[in-house]
Amino acid sequence: MPDPSERVPIEPQRVEAPLSKAAIFLVLTIGAEAKALERVRGVIADIGGLVRAVSFRDLGGRLSCNVGIGSDTWDRLRRPEKPKQLRGFAEIRGPVHTAVATPGDLLFHIRSERTDMCFELERLVLDALGGAVTVADEVHGFRYFDARDLLGFVDGTENPTGDALPLSSLIQHSDDPDFEGGSYVVVQKYLHKLTEWNSLRTSDQEGIIGRTKLDNVELDDPSGRKSHKALATIVDSEGNEHDILRDNMPFGRPGQSEFGTYFIGYARNLWVIEKMLSNMFIGVPEGQYDRILDFSTPITGTTFFVPSNTVLQSLGG
């Protein structure tokens, strides 16, 4: 007989999937009717079936889809337990810039090496959900040269690797046993003032980012004003550094003068991302905000919980 003390293996969603060439970030709101929620339950519980319906055409396309659920939607699901740190995105109003909070009940983070596979999966998801949902935001991202953002700098350099990757991005059994293998995720859509940014000297850009532009070497902050890199580095009172997993993607439409970065951060602890954003918008010390915000403006901000596949599949019931 099986040992009752043995824990059932937990299968996370594809939070740790490697950086892809294409991605779609789809944020939806759910209708108020009970039948809308029931339809959503069935679709998200069987998201793996939709992924397989597309991915079989080219397994080398590495198609995946993470489903995130907002705090209010989790309450509507009437589950007996709720992830300990799950809460809505709270607006952060700094001395100059604001991290806005925007609606969102569901997040579909679709990734692949092929744009057409991302497109096809999004189409199938929206067809399956039908009138149960409304699209709040939709962004099609792409890899830009050697994983650079549209500001010209390599993005995601500080992502954890190896054993540190799951320890930074996935909830552990000791944190919240009912939600082991899940992850908190925050998304923000930033629009860049690219003309103004490109008018800066490269050395000034590097001082703001905290890295060299050409070869991505980390810089000190000799001026005393903290760089973006420094403000995004979170160290607790005991000297422990806390990382998150970023899977940011550039997006844009030059014909519409639209140039942006879609920030998406997965974390074992939601408070780590919240602290990063507080540092950026309020400043350290207070008032000395992240100077990148003078050139990059967030127009969305939403928090979700990405449950393990084990929990996600149970929602269909």
Sequence and secondary structure as in RCSB ss.txt:
>XXXX:A:sequence
MPDPSERVPIEPQRVEAPLSKAAIFLVLTIGAEAKALERVRGVIADIGGLVRAVSFRDLGGRLSCNVGIGSDTWD
RLRRPEKPKQLRGFAEIRGPVHTAVATPGDLLFHIRSERTDMCFELERLVLDALGGAVTVADEVHGFRYFDARDL
LGFVDGTENPTGDALPLSSLIQHSDDPDFEGGSYVVVQKYLHKLTEWNSLRTSDQEGIIGRTKLDNVELDDPSGR
KSHKALATIVDSEGNEHDILRDNMPFGRPGQSEFGTYFIGYARNLWVIEKMLSNMFIGVPEGQYDRILDFSTPIT
GTTFFVPSNTVLQSLGG
>XXXX:A:secstr
   TTS       STT    SEEEEEEEEE SSHHHHHHHHHHHHTHHHHHHHHHTT GGG  EEEEEE HHHHH
HTT S   TT      EE SS EE     SEEEEEEES HHHHHHHHHHHHHHHGGGEEEEEEEEEE  TTTB T
TSSB  TT   TTHHHHHHS  TTT GGGTT EEEEEEEEEE HHHHHTS HHHHHHHHTB TTT  B   TTSS
  HHHHT EE TTS EE  EE  EEEEEGGGTEEEEEEEEEES HHHHHHHHHHHHHTTTTT   GGGGTEEE  
 EEEEE  HHHHHHTT 
